[in-house]
Amino acid sequence: MEDLTLTTPALLFPTMSLLLLAYTNRYVAISNRIRVLHSQYKEEKTQNLLKQIQILKRRIQLIRDMQLAGITCMFFAAFTMFLIFVDLKTYSTVTFTISLLILMISLSMSAYEIVLSNKALYIQIKDMEFEMEQ
C-alpha cells in the first residue's frame, strides 16, 4: 500500500461538510414537521399521527447520531493529518481507516433514516386511502 499523504485525509473534509449540511437540513425539515404534527395531535389524537410522531422521534435520534459520526470522522481525518505531519505512518494508516469506517457507519445510518422517512409517508398515504374508500 502506498503511504498516506496530507492530501488523502483532507479529501474527506469537503465530503463530510456537505454531508453534515444535508443532515442539518433533514433535521430542520423534521423539526418543522414535528411542530405541525404536534399542533394536529392537540386537536385530534389519532393513531396515525402518533405513529408518525414516533417515527420522527427515531429519525431525530438517528440524525443526531449521523451528525456525531460525521464530526468524529472529521476529527479522525484531522488527527490522521497530524500523525502524517509528525511522521507516524503506521498510526496514521490506522487512524485514517477508523475515519473511513466511521464515515461508512454515518452513511449506513443515513440510509436507515431514509427507510424510516418512507415508512412515515406510507402511514400518511394509508390514512388518505382509507378516507377515500369511505
N, CA, C and O atoms as CSV, one atom per row, in Angstrom:
chain,resi,resn,atom,element,x,y,z
A,1,MET,N,N,0.837,-1.183,0.000
A,1,MET,CA,C,0.000,0.000,0.000
A,1,MET,C,C,0.879,1.242,0.000
A,1,MET,O,O,1.929,1.285,0.642
A,2,GLU,N,N,0.429,2.239,-0.728
A,2,GLU,CA,C,1.164,3.493,-0.790
A,2,GLU,C,C,1.026,4.252,0.516
A,2,GLU,O,O,0.011,4.136,1.204
A,3,ASP,N,N,2.041,5.027,0.857
A,3,ASP,CA,C,1.966,5.846,2.063
A,3,ASP,C,C,0.917,6.933,1.902
A,3,ASP,O,O,0.703,7.460,0.810
A,4,LEU,N,N,0.271,7.255,3.007
A,4,LEU,CA,C,-0.691,8.352,3.007
A,4,LEU,C,C,0.047,9.681,2.917
A,4,LEU,O,O,1.134,9.846,3.471
A,5,THR,N,N,-0.555,10.605,2.222
A,5,THR,CA,C,-0.037,11.973,2.207
A,5,THR,C,C,-1.068,12.862,2.898
A,5,THR,O,O,-2.185,12.424,3.176
A,6,LEU,N,N,-0.700,14.083,3.167
A,6,LEU,CA,C,-1.622,15.005,3.824
A,6,LEU,C,C,-2.903,15.237,3.023
A,6,LEU,O,O,-3.954,15.528,3.594
A,7,THR,N,N,-2.811,15.109,1.714
A,7,THR,CA,C,-3.992,15.388,0.882
A,7,THR,C,C,-5.033,14.265,0.934
A,7,THR,O,O,-6.214,14.510,0.688
A,8,THR,N,N,-4.613,13.049,1.249
A,8,THR,CA,C,-5.565,11.932,1.252
A,8,THR,C,C,-6.660,12.126,2.302
A,8,THR,O,O,-7.834,12.131,1.932
A,9,PRO,N,N,-6.345,12.286,3.585
A,9,PRO,CA,C,-7.427,12.521,4.546
A,9,PRO,C,C,-8.123,13.867,4.341
A,9,PRO,O,O,-9.284,14.030,4.716
A,10,ALA,N,N,-7.422,14.821,3.752
A,10,ALA,CA,C,-8.028,16.136,3.504
A,10,ALA,C,C,-9.186,16.028,2.522
A,10,ALA,O,O,-10.067,16.888,2.503
A,11,LEU,N,N,-9.191,14.982,1.709
A,11,LEU,CA,C,-10.289,14.780,0.755
A,11,LEU,C,C,-11.624,14.536,1.453
A,11,LEU,O,O,-12.677,14.773,0.862
A,12,LEU,N,N,-11.596,14.071,2.690
A,12,LEU,CA,C,-12.839,13.810,3.416
A,12,LEU,C,C,-13.530,15.094,3.881
A,12,LEU,O,O,-14.741,15.085,4.106
A,13,PHE,N,N,-12.801,16.180,4.027
A,13,PHE,CA,C,-13.387,17.392,4.592
A,13,PHE,C,C,-14.522,17.973,3.747
A,13,PHE,O,O,-15.575,18.284,4.302
A,14,PRO,N,N,-14.358,18.134,2.436
A,14,PRO,CA,C,-15.497,18.643,1.655
A,14,PRO,C,C,-16.672,17.667,1.668
A,14,PRO,O,O,-17.829,18.083,1.724
A,15,THR,N,N,-16.375,16.387,1.616
A,15,THR,CA,C,-17.431,15.377,1.633
A,15,THR,C,C,-18.219,15.450,2.930
A,15,THR,O,O,-19.449,15.497,2.919
A,16,MET,N,N,-17.505,15.460,4.044
A,16,MET,CA,C,-18.175,15.488,5.337
A,16,MET,C,C,-18.896,16.811,5.563
A,16,MET,O,O,-19.956,16.832,6.188
A,17,SER,N,N,-18.353,17.894,5.076
A,17,SER,CA,C,-19.027,19.186,5.220
A,17,SER,C,C,-20.372,19.166,4.511
A,17,SER,O,O,-21.373,19.627,5.059
A,18,LEU,N,N,-20.398,18.634,3.297
A,18,LEU,CA,C,-21.661,18.543,2.550
A,18,LEU,C,C,-22.632,17.577,3.220
A,18,LEU,O,O,-23.832,17.844,3.281
A,19,LEU,N,N,-22.122,16.461,3.720
A,19,LEU,CA,C,-22.989,15.508,4.422
A,19,LEU,C,C,-23.585,16.129,5.679
A,19,LEU,O,O,-24.778,15.978,5.941
A,20,LEU,N,N,-22.768,16.823,6.452
A,20,LEU,CA,C,-23.278,17.455,7.663
A,20,LEU,C,C,-24.322,18.520,7.332
A,20,LEU,O,O,-25.295,18.682,8.068
A,21,LEU,N,N,-24.130,19.236,6.244
A,21,LEU,CA,C,-25.123,20.211,5.807
A,21,LEU,C,C,-26.432,19.512,5.425
A,21,LEU,O,O,-27.515,19.974,5.785
A,22,ALA,N,N,-26.326,18.411,4.705
A,22,ALA,CA,C,-27.522,17.641,4.330
A,22,ALA,C,C,-28.220,17.099,5.575
A,22,ALA,O,O,-29.446,17.145,5.670
A,23,TYR,N,N,-27.447,16.590,6.524
A,23,TYR,CA,C,-28.032,16.084,7.771
A,23,TYR,C,C,-28.751,17.203,8.525
A,23,TYR,O,O,-29.839,16.994,9.061
A,24,THR,N,N,-28.148,18.378,8.564
A,24,THR,CA,C,-28.759,19.509,9.256
A,24,THR,C,C,-30.055,19.929,8.576
A,24,THR,O,O,-31.037,20.238,9.250
A,25,ASN,N,N,-30.066,19.943,7.250
A,25,ASN,CA,C,-31.289,20.272,6.515
A,25,ASN,C,C,-32.397,19.269,6.813
A,25,ASN,O,O,-33.558,19.651,6.962
A,26,ARG,N,N,-32.046,17.995,6.898
A,26,ARG,CA,C,-33.041,16.978,7.245
A,26,ARG,C,C,-33.581,17.223,8.644
A,26,ARG,O,O,-34.782,17.104,8.886
A,27,TYR,N,N,-32.690,17.565,9.559
A,27,TYR,CA,C,-33.089,17.826,10.939
A,27,TYR,C,C,-34.084,18.983,11.006
A,27,TYR,O,O,-35.099,18.896,11.697
A,28,VAL,N,N,-33.790,20.067,10.284
A,28,VAL,CA,C,-34.671,21.236,10.279
A,28,VAL,C,C,-36.036,20.864,9.694
A,28,VAL,O,O,-37.070,21.253,10.238
A,29,ALA,N,N,-36.042,20.124,8.603
A,29,ALA,CA,C,-37.311,19.722,7.984
A,29,ALA,C,C,-38.128,18.850,8.938
A,29,ALA,O,O,-39.341,19.023,9.057
A,30,ILE,N,N,-37.473,17.929,9.607
A,30,ILE,CA,C,-38.179,17.037,10.529
A,30,ILE,C,C,-38.695,17.823,11.734
A,30,ILE,O,O,-39.820,17.596,12.179
A,31,SER,N,N,-37.900,18.732,12.261
A,31,SER,CA,C,-38.359,19.501,13.416
A,31,SER,C,C,-39.575,20.354,13.054
A,31,SER,O,O,-40.483,20.509,13.872
A,32,ASN,N,N,-39.604,20.903,11.852
A,32,ASN,CA,C,-40.788,21.648,11.403
A,32,ASN,C,C,-41.999,20.730,11.280
A,32,ASN,O,O,-43.111,21.100,11.657
A,33,ARG,N,N,-41.774,19.544,10.757
A,33,ARG,CA,C,-42.876,18.572,10.614
A,33,ARG,C,C,-43.405,18.151,11.990
A,33,ARG,O,O,-44.612,17.987,12.167
A,34,ILE,N,N,-42.517,17.980,12.949
A,34,ILE,CA,C,-42.939,17.607,14.301
A,34,ILE,C,C,-43.810,18.706,14.899
A,34,ILE,O,O,-44.807,18.414,15.559
A,35,ARG,N,N,-43.449,19.946,14.677
A,35,ARG,CA,C,-44.250,21.059,15.196
A,35,ARG,C,C,-45.659,21.052,14.601
A,35,ARG,O,O,-46.640,21.284,15.307
A,36,VAL,N,N,-45.749,20.785,13.304
A,36,VAL,CA,C,-47.056,20.730,12.641
A,36,VAL,C,C,-47.869,19.556,13.193
A,36,VAL,O,O,-49.046,19.708,13.522
A,37,LEU,N,N,-47.236,18.390,13.293
A,37,LEU,CA,C,-47.949,17.219,13.808
A,37,LEU,C,C,-48.356,17.410,15.263
A,37,LEU,O,O,-49.405,16.924,15.684
A,38,HIS,N,N,-47.538,18.108,16.025
A,38,HIS,CA,C,-47.874,18.374,17.426
A,38,HIS,C,C,-49.160,19.201,17.518
A,38,HIS,O,O,-50.028,18.918,18.342
A,39,SER,N,N,-49.272,20.203,16.682
A,39,SER,CA,C,-50.489,21.027,16.656
A,39,SER,C,C,-51.700,20.184,16.256
A,39,SER,O,O,-52.770,20.292,16.855
A,40,GLN,N,N,-51.514,19.343,15.233
A,40,GLN,CA,C,-52.610,18.472,14.797
A,40,GLN,C,C,-52.994,17.485,15.890
A,40,GLN,O,O,-54.175,17.200,16.092
A,41,TYR,N,N,-51.999,16.968,16.590
A,41,TYR,CA,C,-52.257,15.973,17.628
A,41,TYR,C,C,-53.020,16.582,18.805
A,41,TYR,O,O,-53.803,15.891,19.456
A,42,LYS,N,N,-52.802,17.857,19.081
A,42,LYS,CA,C,-53.555,18.520,20.146
A,42,LYS,C,C,-55.041,18.588,19.808
A,42,LYS,O,O,-55.894,18.495,20.691
A,43,GLU,N,N,-55.344,18.754,18.510
A,43,GLU,CA,C,-56.730,18.854,18.063
A,43,GLU,C,C,-57.388,17.489,17.915
A,43,GLU,O,O,-58.528,17.297,18.339
A,44,GLU,N,N,-56.678,16.546,17.319
A,44,GLU,CA,C,-57.232,15.205,17.098
A,44,GLU,C,C,-56.164,14.160,17.397
A,44,GLU,O,O,-55.142,14.083,16.714
A,45,LYS,N,N,-56.408,13.387,18.391
A,45,LYS,CA,C,-55.433,12.388,18.835
A,45,LYS,C,C,-55.665,11.071,18.086
A,45,LYS,O,O,-56.262,10.132,18.613
A,46,THR,N,N,-55.175,11.031,16.843
A,46,THR,CA,C,-55.353,9.814,16.050
A,46,THR,C,C,-54.115,8.927,16.148
A,46,THR,O,O,-53.013,9.385,16.450
A,47,GLN,N,N,-54.336,7.659,15.887
A,47,GLN,CA,C,-53.246,6.678,15.934
A,47,GLN,C,C,-52.211,6.939,14.839
A,47,GLN,O,O,-51.014,6.740,15.046
A,48,ASN,N,N,-52.681,7.386,13.674
A,48,ASN,CA,C,-51.757,7.673,12.568
A,48,ASN,C,C,-50.790,8.805,12.917
A,48,ASN,O,O,-49.602,8.729,12.605
A,49,LEU,N,N,-51.303,9.851,13.562
A,49,LEU,CA,C,-50.430,10.946,13.972
A,49,LEU,C,C,-49.413,10.468,14.994
A,49,LEU,O,O,-48.241,10.840,14.937
A,50,LEU,N,N,-49.863,9.652,15.918
A,50,LEU,CA,C,-48.964,9.133,16.945
A,50,LEU,C,C,-47.861,8.269,16.328
A,50,LEU,O,O,-46.702,8.364,16.730
A,51,LYS,N,N,-48.220,7.429,15.353
A,51,LYS,CA,C,-47.218,6.597,14.669
A,51,LYS,C,C,-46.187,7.463,13.947
A,51,LYS,O,O,-44.986,7.201,14.004
A,52,GLN,N,N,-46.678,8.498,13.268
A,52,GLN,CA,C,-45.762,9.388,12.550
A,52,GLN,C,C,-44.825,10.108,13.508
A,52,GLN,O,O,-43.634,10.245,13.229
A,53,ILE,N,N,-45.357,10.567,14.635
A,53,ILE,CA,C,-44.534,11.258,15.619
A,53,ILE,C,C,-43.470,10.321,16.184
A,53,ILE,O,O,-42.333,10.739,16.404
A,54,GLN,N,N,-43.823,9.073,16.419
A,54,GLN,CA,C,-42.855,8.098,16.931
A,54,GLN,C,C,-41.730,7.864,15.918
A,54,GLN,O,O,-40.561,7.772,16.293
A,55,ILE,N,N,-42.084,7.769,14.649
A,55,ILE,CA,C,-41.067,7.585,13.607
A,55,ILE,C,C,-40.173,8.825,13.527
A,55,ILE,O,O,-38.955,8.708,13.392
A,56,LEU,N,N,-40.778,10.001,13.609
A,56,LEU,CA,C,-39.993,11.240,13.556
A,56,LEU,C,C,-39.052,11.337,14.746
A,56,LEU,O,O,-37.932,11.831,14.613
A,57,LYS,N,N,-39.495,10.873,15.903
A,57,LYS,CA,C,-38.626,10.869,17.083
A,57,LYS,C,C,-37.406,9.991,16.827
A,57,LYS,O,O,-36.283,10.373,17.159
A,58,ARG,N,N,-37.619,8.828,16.243
A,58,ARG,CA,C,-36.500,7.919,15.927
A,58,ARG,C,C,-35.577,8.551,14.883
A,58,ARG,O,O,-34.355,8.422,14.965
A,59,ARG,N,N,-36.172,9.232,13.904
A,59,ARG,CA,C,-35.356,9.865,12.870
A,59,ARG,C,C,-34.495,10.982,13.450
A,59,ARG,O,O,-33.340,11.141,13.056
A,60,ILE,N,N,-35.046,11.753,14.380
A,60,ILE,CA,C,-34.265,12.817,15.030
A,60,ILE,C,C,-33.071,12.210,15.762
A,60,ILE,O,O,-31.965,12.748,15.698
A,61,GLN,N,N,-33.288,11.095,16.455
A,61,GLN,CA,C,-32.194,10.420,17.160
A,61,GLN,C,C,-31.136,9.935,16.172
A,61,GLN,O,O,-29.936,10.066,16.414
A,62,LEU,N,N,-31.600,9.373,15.057
A,62,LEU,CA,C,-30.661,8.895,14.036
A,62,LEU,C,C,-29.836,10.039,13.449
A,62,LEU,O,O,-28.627,9.905,13.258
A,63,ILE,N,N,-30.483,11.148,13.168
A,63,ILE,CA,C,-29.760,12.281,12.585
A,63,ILE,C,C,-28.720,12.805,13.567
A,63,ILE,O,O,-27.614,13.170,13.167
A,64,ARG,N,N,-29.070,12.844,14.843
A,64,ARG,CA,C,-28.080,13.243,15.853
A,64,ARG,C,C,-26.871,12.315,15.797
A,64,ARG,O,O,-25.727,12.770,15.817
A,65,ASP,N,N,-27.133,11.004,15.725
A,65,ASP,CA,C,-26.036,10.030,15.666
A,65,ASP,C,C,-25.246,10.149,14.359
A,65,ASP,O,O,-24.026,9.981,14.351
A,66,MET,N,N,-25.942,10.439,13.258
A,66,MET,CA,C,-25.265,10.631,11.975
A,66,MET,C,C,-24.336,11.833,12.044
A,66,MET,O,O,-23.208,11.787,11.552
A,67,GLN,N,N,-24.817,12.914,12.660
A,67,GLN,CA,C,-24.001,14.117,12.789
A,67,GLN,C,C,-22.787,13.856,13.686
A,67,GLN,O,O,-21.675,14.282,13.372
A,68,LEU,N,N,-23.004,13.161,14.796
A,68,LEU,CA,C,-21.875,12.842,15.680
A,68,LEU,C,C,-20.847,11.961,14.974
A,68,LEU,O,O,-19.642,12.152,15.136
A,69,ALA,N,N,-21.330,10.994,14.189
A,69,ALA,CA,C,-20.402,10.142,13.439
A,69,ALA,C,C,-19.632,10.965,12.402
A,69,ALA,O,O,-18.437,10.751,12.201
A,70,GLY,N,N,-20.310,11.895,11.752
A,70,GLY,CA,C,-19.645,12.752,10.771
A,70,GLY,C,C,-18.576,13.621,11.407
A,70,GLY,O,O,-17.481,13.771,10.865
A,71,ILE,N,N,-18.895,14.187,12.553
A,71,ILE,CA,C,-17.912,15.006,13.268
A,71,ILE,C,C,-16.733,14.145,13.715
A,71,ILE,O,O,-15.582,14.569,13.624
A,72,THR,N,N,-17.017,12.953,14.191
A,72,THR,CA,C,-15.952,12.034,14.613
A,72,THR,C,C,-15.073,11.651,13.429
A,72,THR,O,O,-13.851,11.568,13.558
A,73,CYS,N,N,-15.690,11.419,12.283
A,73,CYS,CA,C,-14.938,11.109,11.067
A,73,CYS,C,C,-13.986,12.248,10.730
A,73,CYS,O,O,-12.820,12.017,10.409
A,74,MET,N,N,-14.487,13.481,10.804
A,74,MET,CA,C,-13.639,14.638,10.509
A,74,MET,C,C,-12.508,14.765,11.527
A,74,MET,O,O,-11.382,15.112,11.171
A,75,PHE,N,N,-12.810,14.483,12.789
A,75,PHE,CA,C,-11.772,14.537,13.820
A,75,PHE,C,C,-10.653,13.546,13.511
A,75,PHE,O,O,-9.473,13.891,13.570
A,76,PHE,N,N,-11.036,12.304,13.181
A,76,PHE,CA,C,-10.020,11.290,12.884
A,76,PHE,C,C,-9.247,11.618,11.603
A,76,PHE,O,O,-8.059,11.313,11.498
A,77,ALA,N,N,-9.920,12.240,10.634
A,77,ALA,CA,C,-9.208,12.654,9.415
A,77,ALA,C,C,-8.177,13.743,9.758
A,77,ALA,O,O,-7.051,13.716,9.261
A,78,ALA,N,N,-8.568,14.688,10.599
A,78,ALA,CA,C,-7.630,15.740,11.021
A,78,ALA,C,C,-6.487,15.148,11.843
A,78,ALA,O,O,-5.330,15.538,11.689
A,79,PHE,N,N,-6.826,14.205,12.714
A,79,PHE,CA,C,-5.803,13.556,13.530
A,79,PHE,C,C,-4.843,12.752,12.643
A,79,PHE,O,O,-3.644,12.684,12.914
A,80,THR,N,N,-5.382,12.151,11.590
A,80,THR,CA,C,-4.533,11.447,10.622
A,80,THR,C,C,-3.529,12.408,10.001
A,80,THR,O,O,-2.353,12.078,9.846
A,81,MET,N,N,-3.998,13.588,9.652
A,81,MET,CA,C,-3.098,14.579,9.067
A,81,MET,C,C,-2.000,14.973,10.054
A,81,MET,O,O,-0.846,15.159,9.668
A,82,PHE,N,N,-2.366,15.098,11.318
A,82,PHE,CA,C,-1.367,15.396,12.339
A,82,PHE,C,C,-0.335,14.276,12.435
A,82,PHE,O,O,0.865,14.537,12.516
A,83,LEU,N,N,-0.804,13.030,12.427
A,83,LEU,CA,C,0.114,11.885,12.522
A,83,LEU,C,C,1.038,11.805,11.314
A,83,LEU,O,O,2.209,11.446,11.442
A,84,ILE,N,N,0.510,12.139,10.150
A,84,ILE,CA,C,1.360,12.179,8.950
A,84,ILE,C,C,2.402,13.276,9.103
A,84,ILE,O,O,3.573,13.088,8.773
A,85,PHE,N,N,1.966,14.412,9.604
A,85,PHE,CA,C,2.859,15.558,9.779
A,85,PHE,C,C,4.022,15.238,10.719
A,85,PHE,O,O,5.147,15.680,10.486
A,86,VAL,N,N,3.752,14.463,11.789
A,86,VAL,CA,C,4.817,14.118,12.742
A,86,VAL,C,C,5.490,12.788,12.384
A,86,VAL,O,O,6.251,12.225,13.171
A,87,ASP,N,N,5.188,12.307,11.178
A,87,ASP,CA,C,5.854,11.141,10.595
A,87,ASP,C,C,5.591,9.835,11.359
A,87,ASP,O,O,6.506,9.045,11.591
A,88,LEU,N,N,4.335,9.625,11.743
A,88,LEU,CA,C,3.919,8.361,12.358
A,88,LEU,C,C,3.021,7.622,11.361
A,88,LEU,O,O,1.800,7.577,11.513
A,89,LYS,N,N,3.650,7.055,10.355
A,89,LYS,CA,C,2.939,6.481,9.209
A,89,LYS,C,C,2.001,5.332,9.600
A,89,LYS,O,O,0.862,5.289,9.136
A,90,THR,N,N,2.457,4.415,10.434
A,90,THR,CA,C,1.627,3.263,10.797
A,90,THR,C,C,0.373,3.718,11.522
A,90,THR,O,O,-0.729,3.263,11.213
A,91,TYR,N,N,0.537,4.613,12.482
A,91,TYR,CA,C,-0.610,5.118,13.241
A,91,TYR,C,C,-1.553,5.920,12.351
A,91,TYR,O,O,-2.772,5.869,12.518
A,92,SER,N,N,-0.984,6.657,11.411
A,92,SER,CA,C,-1.827,7.456,10.528
A,92,SER,C,C,-2.704,6.557,9.648
A,92,SER,O,O,-3.857,6.894,9.376
A,93,THR,N,N,-2.170,5.427,9.205
A,93,THR,CA,C,-2.957,4.498,8.395
A,93,THR,C,C,-4.118,3.931,9.208
A,93,THR,O,O,-5.244,3.841,8.718
A,94,VAL,N,N,-3.837,3.552,10.444
A,94,VAL,CA,C,-4.889,3.013,11.318
A,94,VAL,C,C,-5.951,4.074,11.585
A,94,VAL,O,O,-7.146,3.788,11.522
A,95,THR,N,N,-5.527,5.272,11.878
A,95,THR,CA,C,-6.453,6.362,12.176
A,95,THR,C,C,-7.313,6.707,10.962
A,95,THR,O,O,-8.512,6.956,11.095
A,96,PHE,N,N,-6.702,6.720,9.789
A,96,PHE,CA,C,-7.475,7.010,8.575
A,96,PHE,C,C,-8.483,5.895,8.299
A,96,PHE,O,O,-9.596,6.164,7.849
A,97,THR,N,N,-8.103,4.664,8.563
A,97,THR,CA,C,-9.022,3.544,8.392
A,97,THR,C,C,-10.225,3.699,9.321
A,97,THR,O,O,-11.364,3.465,8.917
A,98,ILE,N,N,-9.966,4.093,10.558
A,98,ILE,CA,C,-11.052,4.328,11.514
A,98,ILE,C,C,-11.965,5.440,10.993
A,98,ILE,O,O,-13.189,5.336,11.081
A,99,SER,N,N,-11.374,6.488,10.459
A,99,SER,CA,C,-12.148,7.598,9.913
A,99,SER,C,C,-13.082,7.121,8.803
A,99,SER,O,O,-14.253,7.500,8.764
A,100,LEU,N,N,-12.562,6.292,7.907
A,100,LEU,CA,C,-13.385,5.770,6.805
A,100,LEU,C,C,-14.497,4.861,7.317
A,100,LEU,O,O,-15.617,4.900,6.807
A,101,LEU,N,N,-14.194,4.047,8.315
A,101,LEU,CA,C,-15.220,3.163,8.890
A,101,LEU,C,C,-16.346,3.976,9.529
A,101,LEU,O,O,-17.522,3.646,9.382
A,102,ILE,N,N,-15.976,5.029,10.230
A,102,ILE,CA,C,-16.986,5.885,10.851
A,102,ILE,C,C,-17.826,6.579,9.783
A,102,ILE,O,O,-19.033,6.745,9.956
A,103,LEU,N,N,-17.203,6.981,8.691
A,103,LEU,CA,C,-17.943,7.566,7.578
A,103,LEU,C,C,-18.963,6.563,7.038
A,103,LEU,O,O,-20.105,6.929,6.760
A,104,MET,N,N,-18.561,5.315,6.891
A,104,MET,CA,C,-19.483,4.289,6.399
A,104,MET,C,C,-20.628,4.052,7.382
A,104,MET,O,O,-21.758,3.800,6.964
A,105,ILE,N,N,-20.348,4.129,8.674
A,105,ILE,CA,C,-21.404,3.990,9.677
A,105,ILE,C,C,-22.404,5.140,9.543
A,105,ILE,O,O,-23.616,4.925,9.584
A,106,SER,N,N,-21.892,6.352,9.382
A,106,SER,CA,C,-22.761,7.514,9.214
A,106,SER,C,C,-23.645,7.363,7.978
A,106,SER,O,O,-24.838,7.660,8.030
A,107,LEU,N,N,-23.071,6.908,6.879
A,107,LEU,CA,C,-23.846,6.717,5.655
A,107,LEU,C,C,-24.881,5.601,5.813
A,107,LEU,O,O,-25.981,5.691,5.266
A,108,SER,N,N,-24.536,4.567,6.548
A,108,SER,CA,C,-25.494,3.480,6.806
A,108,SER,C,C,-26.678,3.980,7.628
A,108,SER,O,O,-27.828,3.638,7.350
A,109,MET,N,N,-26.387,4.787,8.634
A,109,MET,CA,C,-27.474,5.367,9.433
A,109,MET,C,C,-28.343,6.273,8.564
A,109,MET,O,O,-29.562,6.319,8.735
A,110,SER,N,N,-27.728,6.982,7.646
A,110,SER,CA,C,-28.473,7.843,6.740
A,110,SER,C,C,-29.427,7.017,5.863
A,110,SER,O,O,-30.570,7.413,5.637
A,111,ALA,N,N,-28.954,5.893,5.385
A,111,ALA,CA,C,-29.810,5.017,4.574
A,111,ALA,C,C,-31.003,4.516,5.403
A,111,ALA,O,O,-32.127,4.476,4.904
A,112,TYR,N,N,-30.767,4.143,6.643
A,112,TYR,CA,C,-31.839,3.671,7.522
A,112,TYR,C,C,-32.826,4.800,7.809
A,112,TYR,O,O,-34.033,4.568,7.880
A,113,GLU,N,N,-32.323,6.008,7.972
A,113,GLU,CA,C,-33.196,7.159,8.222
A,113,GLU,C,C,-34.098,7.403,7.016
A,113,GLU,O,O,-35.252,7.796,7.186
A,114,ILE,N,N,-33.600,7.180,5.816
A,114,ILE,CA,C,-34.413,7.315,4.606
A,114,ILE,C,C,-35.524,6.270,4.589
A,114,ILE,O,O,-36.652,6.566,4.196
A,115,VAL,N,N,-35.209,5.060,5.010
A,115,VAL,CA,C,-36.220,4.000,5.098
A,115,VAL,C,C,-37.327,4.412,6.065
A,115,VAL,O,O,-38.508,4.229,5.770
A,116,LEU,N,N,-36.953,4.966,7.211
A,116,LEU,CA,C,-37.949,5.430,8.180
A,116,LEU,C,C,-38.784,6.573,7.611
A,116,LEU,O,O,-39.980,6.670,7.885
A,117,SER,N,N,-38.162,7.425,6.831
A,117,SER,CA,C,-38.877,8.522,6.202
A,117,SER,C,C,-39.986,7.986,5.304
A,117,SER,O,O,-41.111,8.485,5.324
A,118,ASN,N,N,-39.660,6.979,4.529
A,118,ASN,CA,C,-40.660,6.368,3.653
A,118,ASN,C,C,-41.765,5.699,4.454
A,118,ASN,O,O,-42.932,5.741,4.063
A,119,LYS,N,N,-41.409,5.090,5.560
A,119,LYS,CA,C,-42.397,4.431,6.408
A,119,LYS,C,C,-43.419,5.441,6.925
A,119,LYS,O,O,-44.618,5.159,6.948
A,120,ALA,N,N,-42.951,6.607,7.335
A,120,ALA,CA,C,-43.864,7.654,7.816
A,120,ALA,C,C,-44.773,8.144,6.694
A,120,ALA,O,O,-45.951,8.419,6.924
A,121,LEU,N,N,-44.241,8.252,5.500
A,121,LEU,CA,C,-45.062,8.679,4.364
A,121,LEU,C,C,-46.121,7.633,4.028
A,121,LEU,O,O,-47.256,7.984,3.705
A,122,TYR,N,N,-45.762,6.363,4.102
A,122,TYR,CA,C,-46.732,5.303,3.824
A,122,TYR,C,C,-47.873,5.312,4.831
A,122,TYR,O,O,-49.011,5.002,4.477
A,123,ILE,N,N,-47.587,5.662,6.073
A,123,ILE,CA,C,-48.641,5.773,7.076
A,123,ILE,C,C,-49.636,6.850,6.665
A,123,ILE,O,O,-50.849,6.663,6.766
A,124,GLN,N,N,-49.115,7.968,6.204
A,124,GLN,CA,C,-49.979,9.064,5.783
A,124,GLN,C,C,-50.770,8.690,4.528
A,124,GLN,O,O,-51.946,9.034,4.410
A,125,ILE,N,N,-50.135,7.993,3.604
A,125,ILE,CA,C,-50.822,7.568,2.379
A,125,ILE,C,C,-51.936,6.583,2.711
A,125,ILE,O,O,-53.035,6.688,2.166
A,126,LYS,N,N,-51.667,5.628,3.598
A,126,LYS,CA,C,-52.703,4.665,4.003
A,126,LYS,C,C,-53.897,5.384,4.610
A,126,LYS,O,O,-55.045,5.019,4.352
A,127,ASP,N,N,-53.629,6.404,5.415
A,127,ASP,CA,C,-54.705,7.165,6.033
A,127,ASP,C,C,-55.546,7.865,4.969
A,127,ASP,O,O,-56.773,7.883,5.068
A,128,MET,N,N,-54.914,8.430,3.970
A,128,MET,CA,C,-55.640,9.104,2.889
A,128,MET,C,C,-56.439,8.094,2.075
A,128,MET,O,O,-57.582,8.363,1.705
A,129,GLU,N,N,-55.851,6.936,1.794
A,129,GLU,CA,C,-56.562,5.891,1.049
A,129,GLU,C,C,-57.786,5.414,1.818
A,129,GLU,O,O,-58.837,5.166,1.227
A,130,PHE,N,N,-57.651,5.286,3.141
A,130,PHE,CA,C,-58.765,4.851,3.972
A,130,PHE,C,C,-59.920,5.853,3.910
A,130,PHE,O,O,-61.088,5.472,3.829
A,131,GLU,N,N,-59.563,7.159,3.950
A,131,GLU,CA,C,-60.589,8.197,3.866
A,131,GLU,C,C,-61.257,8.215,2.503
A,131,GLU,O,O,-62.454,8.489,2.417
A,132,MET,N,N,-60.524,7.932,1.440
A,132,MET,CA,C,-61.085,7.924,0.099
A,132,MET,C,C,-62.057,6.760,-0.097
A,132,MET,O,O,-63.030,6.879,-0.840
A,133,GLU,N,N,-61.790,5.637,0.571
A,133,GLU,CA,C,-62.653,4.469,0.437
A,133,GLU,C,C,-63.989,4.666,1.124
A,133,GLU,O,O,-64.976,4.026,0.762
A,134,GLN,N,N,-64.029,5.547,2.113
A,134,GLN,CA,C,-65.289,5.731,2.858
A,134,GLN,C,C,-66.207,6.716,2.226
A,134,GLN,O,O,-67.296,6.966,2.744
